[in-house]
Amino acid sequence: MNTQQRSDDRTLYKFDESTTRGERALSPIGERALLATELPLPKRSGKVRDVYDLGGDEMLIVSTDRISAFDFILPSGIPGKGKLLTAMSEFWFDHLDVSHHLISTEVPPQLAQQFDVEPLHGRVMVVKKAQVVPFECVVRGYLEGSGLREYQATGAICGNKLPPGLVQCDPLPEPIFTPATKAEEGHDENVTIGRMIADLGSDLALRLREMSLQIYHDASKHAAQQGMIIADTKFEFGRVGDDLILIDEVLTPDSSRFWAASTYQPGHAQPSFDKQFVREWLSQCGWDKQSDPPELPAEVIEQTAAKYQEAYRLITGR
C-alpha cells in the first residue's frame, strides 16, 4: 500500500480533534477517541455503532467511542470505549449458552487489503444478518430508573404488579421482563407483555421473555461470583430463518446497570459503571438539554473511561 493511499485513508475515520489541543480526551494508552468511520460500504449509524453491509449474509459492526446522553450524541468521545464494549460483548457471547450473531472480532481480510484498518482493530464484530425483532427485551432485578418512576406512580412496572413499600434500588421479589418498543428517535416506550403478544404473536413473545430471563439469570450468577450486581439490562434478538438469536451488544455498561456488591445499599442511587459522570456534569453545567450539547471536560472523560475499564476488568477478570 503506497503512501498516497495511506493519506487518503485518513478520510475514513473521524477522531476527537480536541486531543490536538493538549492531553484531554486521551486514553491511558494515549489514543484519541474515534468518533466516526466512513468506509466505502452501505452504512447505517446508531448512537454508538456504525454498521456496514459486507454483502451476502454478513455485516460489520464498528463500535466507535461516541457517547450519548439525554438523547444527544455528544461532541466529545470516550477513548477506548468502543474497544471495551466490543471486548465485553465478545466475552458474554462466548460465556453464555445462547445462539448469537457474532462470527468474528477480526477485521475482514478484504478490508485490510484495501485500506488502513489500524483504527478498527479491537472494535469490530463481523456478524450474521438477522431480521431484528422490533422490541427491546428488558429484564429488571432491582428497582431503579424508569422502572422506579413507574412503580412509584402505579405500583407496577409494565403490568408486573410489585409489593408496596419498595425503595430505590431494592431487589425485586424475582426478576421481571419489561419490554420496550424500539424508538428511532427519542426514548423507547415501556410496554406490557400483552402489547408484545399483540404485535408478535404469543409463541414468539413468550419465547423472548423466557430467553431474556434465562440469560439474565446466567449472567447475574457469573457477575455475583465477581462481586458485581446486574441491576437491569436490555437484550436485542433477531431471526435467521427459523432460529432466534441474540444480537447487537450484550451486557455492557451501555446496555446494563452494574453495581459493586461491596458498596450496594438500597434506599438511594448506587455508584454505577457507566456514563454517570457524564449525566451528572451535563445536568449541572447549565446546558438546556435542547440545544447542541457542550464538549466534556478532561476530568469527566477520564473518570468515565476509568469506569468502563473497571467494569470490564471486574466482569471478565481480564
N, C-alpha and C positions, 0 to 999 in steps of 0.2 A: 504493500500500500504506500503510495507516494506521499510526499509532504503536502502537496496541494490538496489531495483528497482528505488528508487528516484535518487540514484547516477548514475545509468545507463542512466536515462532520460536526464542527462545533455548533452549527445551527440546529443540530438535532437535540440539543439539551439547553435548558434554561436553568441557571443557578441563581441562588440568592446573592445578588451583587453587593449587598451591604457588607459582605465579607471582605471586599476590596478596600473598605474604609477603616479597617482595623481588625481586631480579634473577634468581634461579635459574630455570632451565628456559626462558629466553628465547632465541630465535634471534638472530643478528646483526641482523636487521631488526626485532626487538622483538616478534615474535608468540609467542603461547602455543602449547603443544603441544595438538593436537586428539586427544583420547583415544577419542571415540566419536561416532557420529551416530545419530539416531533419526528418520529420515524416515518419514512415514506410508505406507510401501510394504512389500510382503512382503520380508523380510530374513533373511539368514543372515550370520554373522560368523566370520572366521578370527582368527588371532593378530594380524594387522595390518589386514586389509581388511574393510570392511562391503560386502556385495553385495546389491543390490536388484533385484527383478524389475520391469522397466518395462512389462511386457506385450508381446504379440507375440513378436518374435524377438530382443529386446534386453534386456541387463542393464546396470546401473550399478555399477561398482566404485569404491569410495571408499577411498583409501589414507590411513589415519589416521597419527598419529605414535606409535602404540603400538610398544613393543619387547618382545620376549620373550627369555628366556634360561633354559636348563635346563628347558624345557617349561613355564615360567610366564610369563604376561603381567605385566610389571612395573607398579607403580602410577605410575611416572614416564614421561613421554613424551620423545621427542627432537624438539624443534621443527623443523618444516620437513622432517622425514624423509619423510613421505608424498609431499610435492611432488617431492622428489628422486627417489624410487622411480618415480613416475609419469613424470617427465621422462626418466629414463634408459630406462625401458621403451619410451616413445614413440620415443626415438632409435633403439633397436635394432630395433623393429618396422619403422621406416622404412628402416633401413640394410640389414637382412638380406633376402635374396631367398627369402622363405618366406611361405606363406599364413598369416594370423593372424586373431585375433578383433577387433582394435581397429578401431572405426569412427570415434570422435571423442574428443578430450580436452576438449570444451566441455560445460558444464553444460546438460542438456536444457532447451529453452525452456519446456516445460510446468512444470518445477520452478521456474525463475526467475520465472515469472508468479505463482506461489502463495506462495513462501517467500523469506526472506532466505538467499540461497545464497552469500554472500560467503565463508564459511569453506570452501566446496567448490572454489573456483577454484584450478586448478593441481594438484588431487589426485584428479580423476575420470577414468575411462575408460568410455565407452559401448562395449559390446562385443556381439558376436554370441553368442547362446545356443548352447551346444555340449554334446554328450554327452561327459563327461570320461572319458578313459582312466584307469583306476584304478592307474596306476603313475607314480612319479617317474622321469623319464628322465635319469639322472645320467651325466655324462661327466667323466672324470678325466685330466688330462695330467701331473699331478705327485702325489707320494706324501705325503699329509697326511690328517689327520682320521681318520674311521672306516676309510678305506682303508689308512692306515698301520698301524693296530692289527690289521686282518685280515691284512695282508701279514706282519707280524711273527709272527703266530700260525700262519699256514698257507702263506706263500709265494705266495699268490694273493689276488685281490680278486674276489668274486662269480664265481668259476670261471675268471677270467682269470689264468693262470699267469704269473708275473713272474720275471725273473732274480734270483738270490741276491745278497746284499750291498748292496742299495739302502738308502740312508739317508733320514732325514726330509727331505721337500721335494725329493728327486731328481726330475728329469724321467723320465717313463716312456718306454720304447722307442718307443711310439706311444700316442696317446690311447685309452682303453678305455671301453666302455659298461658301466655298473654299475647296473642298475635297482634300484628300491626300491618296496616296497608303500607306499601312502598310508594312514598311520595317522590315525584320527580323534582319538585321544589318544595321548600319549607319542611314542616315537621311530618313525620309519619303519624298515622291516626291509629290509636289503640282500638281494637275491636274484640268482639266475643268470638268464641269458637263457633257459635251459631252463624255468625256472618261468614266465617271462613267456610263452613259446610255449605252454606247457600251458594257461595261463589265457586268452590272447587269440587263439591260433592263430598259425601260422608266418608267414603273409603280413603280418599287422599288426605283430607283434613285430619282425620283421626290418626292416620299413619304418621303424618308430620308431627302431631302432638306427641305421639309415643316415641318417635325417634329423637325429638328435641329433648324430652325429659330424660331419656336414657343417656344421651351424650352429656347433658349437664351433670347427671349423677356420676358418670365415669370420670369426667373432668374434675369435678369437685373432690372426688376421692383422691385423685392424684395431687391436686392443689393442697388439700389438707395435710398430706404427707410432707409437703414442702413448707408448711406453716402459713399457707395462704387461704383466703376465703374468696370464692367467686360469688359475689352478691347477686349478680344477674348477668345475662349475656343474650346475644341475638345470633341466630343462625340463618343462613340462606340455603335453599335447596333448588335443585334443577332436575329435569328429567332428560335422560339419554335413552331413547327408545322406551322400554318398559321399566328401566331402572331409575330409582330415585336416589340422587347423590347429594352430598354436602358440597357446597361451592363457596366462592368468594374467600374472604379471610375467615379465620375461626379462632375464637378465644384469645384475642389480642386486647391490649389496653384501649384500642379504638372501638371495640365492639362489646367490651365487658367491664364490669366494675370489679377490681381486685382490691382486697383489703388484707393487711397483715393480721394474722390471728393473734399475735402477741400484744397488739395495741387495740384490738376490737373492743368496743364498749357501746352498746345500744343507748339511744336517747339523744344522739346528736350525729352530725355528719362525721364520716370517718376519713382519715387521710387516704387518698387513693393513688393508684399508679397510672394516671392518665394525664389529661390536659387540665387538671385542676388549677395549676398555677396560671395558665393562660386565661381561663374563665375568670378567675379572681382579679387578675390585673385588668382585663378588659372591662370588668364591672366597676372598677374603681378609678379608671384613668380619665373619665369624662366623656368617653365615646357614647354616642346616642343609639348605637346598635341599629342604625338605619342607613347612615352614610358609609362610605368606604372605610374599612377598619384601619387602625394605625399599625405601624411596624412595632414589633415586640422588642423590648429592651433585652440586652445581652443576658442579664441575670435570669429572666423568665425563660428564655430559650435554653439556657444551661440547666436550670432546675427541671424543666420538662424533659429534656433529653436524658437527664440522670434518672428520672422516674421510669421512663421507658426501658432504659438499660437495666435498672434494678428489677423491674417486673420480669424481664426475660431471664435474668440470672436466677431469680428465686423460683420461677416456674419450671425452668428447664434444668437447673443445676449446672449450666454451662457458663 
